[in-house]
Amino acid sequence: MTITSISKLEHAICSLVERHDPSRAILIGVSGIDGAGKGWVSTELAGRLRLHGYHVVVLNVDGWLNLPQVRFSPHSPGAHFYHNALRLDEFFARLLKPLQAHRCVDIVADYAEETARTFRLHRYVYKHVDIVLAEGIFLFKAAYRRIFDLMVWVDCSYETALERAIARSQEGLSPQDTTRAFKTIYFPAQHLHAHIDAPKVHATYILPNDPN
């Protein structure tokens, strides 16, 4: 179902909270292709929901990246990235599912920025959480969809996504290197994700995020 504004999405989530078991946190997934605007949507949505008095946590899956030597390969780079970019099993098992079930969590996990060559330890401590916004690529793989209470697909064209990636100099790359990385790694990985998992089809809501 296409939803035309964050405001309407905000009200849909509030309605869900009112009907939800208060002993559990609501788990909302915000996904889309690289450059779709997932982070912006999640931050904007979290701010709006906090105004309703909800304790909202935003969790970006990028901290659960594998290191470059694991997530990248010159052999079938798109497919390799799709299968190896993220430690999704650990992300869901150690962080999202406990937080959803108990509204609290206290763990220490390996953390990696996009350009990191080694992990650093990061502690996640949350208590009395009402809503968890998990945002990032590949969250709607078939193995994880049933865990979410609501799934939002942030929809934009590949052309727009590439323009945004170049503007923010993703991973510190030049415009030429960014274009090459997106066309050889990230977009092929997203095409594979669409073919295998059909994330847009299974999303609760589709939020368009292309320029008007």
Phi and psi in degrees as GROMACS dihedral restraints (atoms count N, CA, C in turn):
[ dihedral_restraints ]
;  ai    aj    ak    al  type     phi  dphi    fc
    3     4     5     6     1   -80.0    20    10
    4     5     6     7     1   133.1    20    10
    6     7     8     9     1  -119.8    20    10
    7     8     9    10     1   134.4    20    10
    9    10    11    12     1   -93.6    20    10
   10    11    12    13     1    -5.3    20    10
   12    13    14    15     1  -156.9    20    10
   13    14    15    16     1   157.6    20    10
   15    16    17    18     1   -64.7    20    10
   16    17    18    19     1   -33.0    20    10
   18    19    20    21     1   -59.1    20    10
   19    20    21    22     1   -43.9    20    10
   21    22    23    24     1   -68.0    20    10
   22    23    24    25     1   -36.4    20    10
   24    25    26    27     1   -64.7    20    10
   25    26    27    28     1   -41.8    20    10
   27    28    29    30     1   -54.8    20    10
   28    29    30    31     1   -48.0    20    10
   30    31    32    33     1   -68.2    20    10
   31    32    33    34     1   -34.8    20    10
   33    34    35    36     1   -64.0    20    10
   34    35    36    37     1   -40.3    20    10
   36    37    38    39     1   -69.2    20    10
   37    38    39    40     1   -41.5    20    10
   39    40    41    42     1   -59.9    20    10
   40    41    42    43     1   -39.8    20    10
   42    43    44    45     1   -63.7    20    10
   43    44    45    46     1   -38.9    20    10
   45    46    47    48     1   -65.1    20    10
   46    47    48    49     1   -41.3    20    10
   48    49    50    51     1   -59.7    20    10
   49    50    51    52     1   -41.5    20    10
   51    52    53    54     1   -62.7    20    10
   52    53    54    55     1   -27.6    20    10
   54    55    56    57     1   -97.9    20    10
   55    56    57    58     1    -0.6    20    10
   57    58    59    60     1   -91.7    20    10
   58    59    60    61     1   150.7    20    10
   60    61    62    63     1   -62.1    20    10
   61    62    63    64     1   116.0    20    10
   63    64    65    66     1   -69.8    20    10
   64    65    66    67     1   -10.7    20    10
   66    67    68    69     1   -77.3    20    10
   67    68    69    70     1   -11.8    20    10
   69    70    71    72     1  -118.5    20    10
   70    71    72    73     1   153.2    20    10
   72    73    74    75     1   -84.6    20    10
   73    74    75    76     1   149.6    20    10
   75    76    77    78     1   -83.0    20    10
   76    77    78    79     1   131.2    20    10
   78    79    80    81     1  -106.9    20    10
   79    80    81    82     1   115.8    20    10
   81    82    83    84     1  -114.8    20    10
   82    83    84    85     1   128.5    20    10
   84    85    86    87     1   -98.5    20    10
   85    86    87    88     1   136.0    20    10
   87    88    89    90     1  -123.5    20    10
   88    89    90    91     1   109.0    20    10
   90    91    92    93     1  -133.3    20    10
   91    92    93    94     1   174.9    20    10
   93    94    95    96     1   162.9    20    10
   94    95    96    97     1  -179.4    20    10
   96    97    98    99     1   -73.1    20    10
   97    98    99   100     1   166.4    20    10
   99   100   101   102     1   -57.8    20    10
  100   101   102   103     1   127.3    20    10
  102   103   104   105     1    88.7    20    10
  103   104   105   106     1     5.7    20    10
  105   106   107   108     1   -71.8    20    10
  106   107   108   109     1   -25.3    20    10
  108   109   110   111     1   106.9    20    10
  109   110   111   112     1    26.0    20    10
  111   112   113   114     1   -61.3    20    10
  112   113   114   115     1   -43.1    20    10
  114   115   116   117     1   -66.0    20    10
  115   116   117   118     1   -42.6    20    10
  117   118   119   120     1   -63.3    20    10
  118   119   120   121     1   -45.4    20    10
  120   121   122   123     1   -60.8    20    10
  121   122   123   124     1   -44.4    20    10
  123   124   125   126     1   -64.2    20    10
  124   125   126   127     1   -43.4    20    10
  126   127   128   129     1   -65.2    20    10
  127   128   129   130     1   -44.4    20    10
  129   130   131   132     1   -63.4    20    10
  130   131   132   133     1   -44.3    20    10
  132   133   134   135     1   -65.6    20    10
  133   134   135   136     1   -42.2    20    10
  135   136   137   138     1   -60.8    20    10
  136   137   138   139     1   -43.1    20    10
  138   139   140   141     1   -60.7    20    10
  139   140   141   142     1   -42.0    20    10
  141   142   143   144     1   -65.7    20    10
  142   143   144   145     1   -42.2    20    10
  144   145   146   147     1   -68.6    20    10
  145   146   147   148     1   -32.5    20    10
  147   148   149   150     1   -65.3    20    10
  148   149   150   151     1   -29.9    20    10
  150   151   152   153     1   -66.1    20    10
  151   152   153   154     1   -19.4    20    10
  153   154   155   156     1   -85.8    20    10
  154   155   156   157     1    -1.2    20    10
  156   157   158   159     1    94.3    20    10
  157   158   159   160     1     8.3    20    10
  159   160   161   162     1   -86.0    20    10
  160   161   162   163     1   143.2    20    10
  162   163   164   165     1   -85.3    20    10
  163   164   165   166     1   109.6    20    10
  165   166   167   168     1  -114.1    20    10
  166   167   168   169     1   134.1    20    10
  168   169   170   171     1  -117.8    20    10
  169   170   171   172     1   132.0    20    10
  171   172   173   174     1  -106.1    20    10
  172   173   174   175     1   124.6    20    10
  174   175   176   177     1  -121.6    20    10
  175   176   177   178     1   117.9    20    10
  177   178   179   180     1   -92.8    20    10
  178   179   180   181     1   126.5    20    10
  180   181   182   183     1   -69.1    20    10
  181   182   183   184     1   -13.9    20    10
  183   184   185   186     1   -59.9    20    10
  184   185   186   187     1   -27.6    20    10
  186   187   188   189     1   -64.4    20    10
  187   188   189   190     1   -14.2    20    10
  189   190   191   192     1  -105.9    20    10
  190   191   192   193     1    25.2    20    10
  192   193   194   195     1   -63.5    20    10
  193   194   195   196     1   149.5    20    10
  195   196   197   198     1   -77.4    20    10
  196   197   198   199     1   160.3    20    10
  198   199   200   201     1   -69.1    20    10
  199   200   201   202     1   158.2    20    10
  201   202   203   204     1   -53.1    20    10
  202   203   204   205     1   -37.5    20    10
  204   205   206   207     1   -68.6    20    10
  205   206   207   208     1   -15.5    20    10
  207   208   209   210     1   -97.7    20    10
  208   209   210   211     1   -41.7    20    10
  210   211   212   213     1   -84.0    20    10
  211   212   213   214     1   -17.1    20    10
  213   214   215   216     1  -114.1    20    10
  214   215   216   217     1   146.9    20    10
  216   217   218   219     1  -154.2    20    10
  217   218   219   220     1   142.3    20    10
  219   220   221   222     1   -73.2    20    10
  220   221   222   223     1   -13.4    20    10
  222   223   224   225     1   -94.9    20    10
  223   224   225   226     1   115.8    20    10
  225   226   227   228     1    47.8    20    10
  226   227   228   229     1    61.3    20    10
  228   229   230   231     1   -59.3    20    10
  229   230   231   232     1   -37.2    20    10
  231   232   233   234     1   -66.5    20    10
  232   233   234   235     1   -48.2    20    10
  234   235   236   237     1   -64.6    20    10
  235   236   237   238     1   -39.6    20    10
  237   238   239   240     1   -62.4    20    10
  238   239   240   241     1   -43.1    20    10
  240   241   242   243     1   -64.4    20    10
  241   242   243   244     1   -42.5    20    10
  243   244   245   246     1   -56.4    20    10
  244   245   246   247     1   -42.5    20    10
  246   247   248   249     1   -85.0    20    10
  247   248   249   250     1   -22.7    20    10
  249   250   251   252     1  -126.8    20    10
  250   251   252   253     1     1.9    20    10
  252   253   254   255     1   -65.0    20    10
  253   254   255   256     1   -40.4    20    10
  255   256   257   258     1  -127.2    20    10
  256   257   258   259     1   152.2    20    10
  258   259   260   261     1   -93.0    20    10
  259   260   261   262     1    67.0    20    10
  261   262   263   264     1   -68.1    20    10
  262   263   264   265     1   -39.0    20    10
  264   265   266   267     1   -57.2    20    10
  265   266   267   268     1   -43.4    20    10
  267   268   269   270     1   -69.8    20    10
  268   269   270   271     1   -41.6    20    10
  270   271   272   273     1   -56.6    20    10
  271   272   273   274     1   -46.7    20    10
  273   274   275   276     1   -73.4    20    10
  274   275   276   277     1   -45.0    20    10
  276   277   278   279     1   -69.9    20    10
  277   278   279   280     1   -40.2    20    10
  279   280   281   282     1   -92.1    20    10
  280   281   282   283     1   -28.8    20    10
  282   283   284   285     1  -115.8    20    10
  283   284   285   286     1   -59.7    20    10
  285   286   287   288     1   -68.3    20    10
  286   287   288   289     1   -49.7    20    10
  288   289   290   291     1   -65.2    20    10
  289   290   291   292     1   -44.7    20    10
  291   292   293   294     1   -62.2    20    10
  292   293   294   295     1   -40.2    20    10
  294   295   296   297     1   -65.5    20    10
  295   296   297   298     1   -38.6    20    10
  297   298   299   300     1   -65.6    20    10
  298   299   300   301     1   -42.5    20    10
  300   301   302   303     1   -75.0    20    10
  301   302   303   304     1   -35.1    20    10
  303   304   305   306     1  -118.6    20    10
  304   305   306   307     1    -7.4    20    10
  306   307   308   309     1    66.9    20    10
  307   308   309   310     1    11.7    20    10
  309   310   311   312     1  -152.6    20    10
  310   311   312   313     1   157.9    20    10
  312   313   314   315     1  -162.0    20    10
  313   314   315   316     1   150.2    20    10
  315   316   317   318     1  -148.3    20    10
  316   317   318   319     1    97.2    20    10
  318   319   320   321     1  -136.1    20    10
  319   320   321   322     1   159.8    20    10
  321   322   323   324     1  -117.5    20    10
  322   323   324   325     1   128.8    20    10
  324   325   326   327     1  -137.4    20    10
  325   326   327   328     1   158.1    20    10
  327   328   329   330     1   -66.0    20    10
  328   329   330   331     1   137.6    20    10
  330   331   332   333     1  -130.9    20    10
  331   332   333   334     1   140.2    20    10
  333   334   335   336     1  -139.4    20    10
  334   335   336   337     1   125.2    20    10
  336   337   338   339     1   -74.7    20    10
  337   338   339   340     1   167.7    20    10
  339   340   341   342     1   -58.6    20    10
  340   341   342   343     1   -35.9    20    10
  342   343   344   345     1   -98.5    20    10
  343   344   345   346     1     4.8    20    10
  345   346   347   348     1   -70.8    20    10
  346   347   348   349     1   144.5    20    10
  348   349   350   351     1  -102.4    20    10
  349   350   351   352     1   -13.8    20    10
  351   352   353   354     1  -138.4    20    10
  352   353   354   355     1   159.2    20    10
  354   355   356   357     1   -78.8    20    10
  355   356   357   358     1   154.4    20    10
  357   358   359   360     1  -124.6    20    10
  358   359   360   361     1   155.5    20    10
  360   361   362   363     1   -81.7    20    10
  361   362   363   364     1   139.4    20    10
  363   364   365   366     1  -135.2    20    10
  364   365   366   367     1   134.5    20    10
  366   367   368   369     1  -100.4    20    10
  367   368   369   370     1   130.4    20    10
  369   370   371   372     1  -107.3    20    10
  370   371   372   373     1   115.7    20    10
  372   373   374   375     1  -129.7    20    10
  373   374   375   376     1   116.5    20    10
  375   376   377   378     1  -139.5    20    10
  376   377   378   379     1   143.1    20    10
  378   379   380   381     1  -136.5    20    10
  379   380   381   382     1   147.2    20    10
  381   382   383   384     1    56.0    20    10
  382   383   384   385     1    44.1    20    10
  384   385   386   387     1   -82.4    20    10
  385   386   387   388     1   134.7    20    10
  387   388   389   390     1   -95.3    20    10
  388   389   390   391     1   -43.0    20    10
  390   391   392   393     1  -135.5    20    10
  391   392   393   394     1   130.9    20    10
  393   394   395   396     1  -109.2    20    10
  394   395   396   397     1   122.5    20    10
  396   397   398   399     1  -103.8    20    10
  397   398   399   400     1   106.7    20    10
  399   400   401   402     1   -98.2    20    10
  400   401   402   403     1   123.6    20    10
  402   403   404   405     1  -128.2    20    10
  403   404   405   406     1   142.1    20    10
  405   406   407   408     1   155.2    20    10
  406   407   408   409     1   173.3    20    10
  408   409   410   411     1   -74.4    20    10
  409   410   411   412     1   154.9    20    10
  411   412   413   414     1    64.8    20    10
  412   413   414   415     1    10.5    20    10
  414   415   416   417     1   -66.5    20    10
  415   416   417   418     1   -24.4    20    10
  417   418   419   420     1   -98.0    20    10
  418   419   420   421     1    28.9    20    10
  420   421   422   423     1   -58.5    20    10
  421   422   423   424     1   151.1    20    10
  423   424   425   426     1   -55.6    20    10
  424   425   426   427     1   -33.4    20    10
  426   427   428   429     1   -67.7    20    10
  427   428   429   430     1   -18.9    20    10
  429   430   431   432     1  -115.1    20    10
  430   431   432   433     1   -11.3    20    10
  432   433   434   435     1   -59.0    20    10
  433   434   435   436     1   -38.9    20    10
  435   436   437   438     1   -66.8    20    10
  436   437   438   439     1   -15.9    20    10
  438   439   440   441     1   -74.9    20    10
  439   440   441   442     1   -29.8    20    10
  441   442   443   444     1   -76.4    20    10
  442   443   444   445     1   145.7    20    10
  444   445   446   447     1   -84.1    20    10
  445   446   447   448     1   -25.2    20    10
  447   448   449   450     1  -158.5    20    10
  448   449   450   451     1   139.0    20    10
  450   451   452   453     1  -124.5    20    10
  451   452   453   454     1   129.0    20    10
  453   454   455   456     1  -115.0    20    10
  454   455   456   457     1   122.6    20    10
  456   457   458   459     1  -100.8    20    10
  457   458   459   460     1   114.6    20    10
  459   460   461   462     1   -83.7    20    10
  460   461   462   463     1   114.0    20    10
  462   463   464   465     1  -103.9    20    10
  463   464   465   466     1   127.7    20    10
  465   466   467   468     1  -153.7    20    10
  466   467   468   469     1   164.9    20    10
  468   469   470   471     1   -76.4    20    10
  469   470   471   472     1   159.7    20    10
  471   472   473   474     1   -65.8    20    10
  472   473   474   475     1   -32.3    20    10
  474   475   476   477     1   -64.3    20    10
  475   476   477   478     1   -45.0    20    10
  477   478   479   480     1   -64.6    20    10
  478   479   480   481     1   -42.8    20    10
  480   481   482   483     1   -60.1    20    10
  481   482   483   484     1   -41.9    20    10
  483   484   485   486     1   -66.5    20    10
  484   485   486   487     1   -41.1    20    10
  486   487   488   489     1   -58.6    20    10
  487   488   489   490     1   -43.1    20    10
  489   490   491   492     1   -66.6    20    10
  490   491   492   493     1   -40.6    20    10
  492   493   494   495     1   -63.2    20    10
  493   494   495   496     1   -41.6    20    10
  495   496   497   498     1   -65.3    20    10
  496   497   498   499     1   -40.8    20    10
  498   499   500   501     1   -63.6    20    10
  499   500   501   502     1   -34.5    20    10
  501   502   503   504     1   -96.8    20    10
  502   503   504   505     1     4.8    20    10
  504   505   506   507     1    50.2    20    10
  505   506   507   508     1    57.6    20    10
  507   508   509   510     1   -53.5    20    10
  508   509   510   511     1   130.9    20    10
  510   511   512   513     1    59.3    20    10
  511   512   513   514     1    20.7    20    10
  513   514   515   516     1    71.7    20    10
  514   515   516   517     1    19.0    20    10
  516   517   518   519     1   -86.0    20    10
  517   518   519   520     1   154.9    20    10
  519   520   521   522     1   -69.6    20    10
  520   521   522   523     1   163.4    20    10
  522   523   524   525     1   -55.5    20    10
  523   524   525   526     1   -38.8    20    10
  525   526   527   528     1   -67.0    20    10
  526   527   528   529     1   -44.3    20    10
  528   529   530   531     1   -70.5    20    10
  529   530   531   532     1   -35.0    20    10
  531   532   533   534     1   -62.8    20    10
  532   533   534   535     1   -46.2    20    10
  534   535   536   537     1   -59.9    20    10
  535   536   537   538     1   -44.4    20    10
  537   538   539   540     1   -62.6    20    10
  538   539   540   541     1   -44.5    20    10
  540   541   542   543     1   -63.5    20    10
  541   542   543   544     1   -41.3    20    10
  543   544   545   546     1   -68.8    20    10
  544   545   546   547     1   -38.7    20    10
  546   547   548   549     1   -78.9    20    10
  547   548   549   550     1   -23.6    20    10
  549   550   551   552     1  -103.3    20    10
  550   551   552   553     1   -22.4    20    10
  552   553   554   555     1  -119.7    20    10
  553   554   555   556     1   -65.7    20    10
  555   556   557   558     1   -70.6    20    10
  556   557   558   559     1   -46.0    20    10
  558   559   560   561     1   -68.7    20    10
  559   560   561   562     1   -43.0    20    10
  561   562   563   564     1   -58.7    20    10
  562   563   564   565     1   -36.6    20    10
  564   565   566   567     1   -64.3    20    10
  565   566   567   568     1   -40.3    20    10
  567   568   569   570     1   -69.4    20    10
  568   569   570   571     1   -36.4    20    10
  570   571   572   573     1   -60.7    20    10
  571   572   573   574     1   -40.9    20    10
  573   574   575   576     1   -65.8    20    10
  574   575   576   577     1   -41.8    20    10
  576   577   578   579     1   -57.9    20    10
  577   578   579   580     1   -44.7    20    10
  579   580   581   582     1   -63.3    20    10
  580   581   582   583     1   -40.2    20    10
  582   583   584   585     1   -69.2    20    10
  583   584   585   586     1   -43.4    20    10
  585   586   587   588     1   -81.1    20    10
  586   587   588   589     1   -43.5    20    10
  588   589   590   591     1  -109.2    20    10
  589   590   591   592     1   -16.9    20    10
  591   592   593   594     1    45.0    20    10
  592   593   594   595     1    56.0    20    10
  594   595   596   597     1   -62.4    20    10
  595   596   597   598     1   -36.4    20    10
  597   598   599   600     1   -66.4    20    10
  598   599   600   601     1   -37.7    20    10
  600   601   602   603     1   -65.5    20    10
  601   602   603   604     1   -38.0    20    10
  603   604   605   606     1   -88.7    20    10
  604   605   606   607     1    -7.7    20    10
  606   607   608   609     1   -65.3    20    10
  607   608   609   610     1   146.1    20    10
  609   610   611   612     1   -66.3    20    10
  610   611   612   613     1   -45.2    20    10
  612   613   614   615     1  -133.4    20    10
  613   614   615   616     1   144.2    20    10
  615   616   617   618     1  -110.6    20    10
  616   617   618   619     1   122.5    20    10
  618   619   620   621     1  -110.3    20    10
  619   620   621   622     1   105.5    20    10
  621   622   623   624     1   -61.9    20    10
  622   623   624   625     1   136.7    20    10
  624   625   626   627     1  -141.5    20    10
  625   626   627   628     1    40.4    20    10
  627   628   629   630     1   -95.0    20    10
  628   629   630   631     1   153.7    20    10
  630   631   632   633     1   -59.3    20    10
  631   632   633   634     1   145.1    20    10
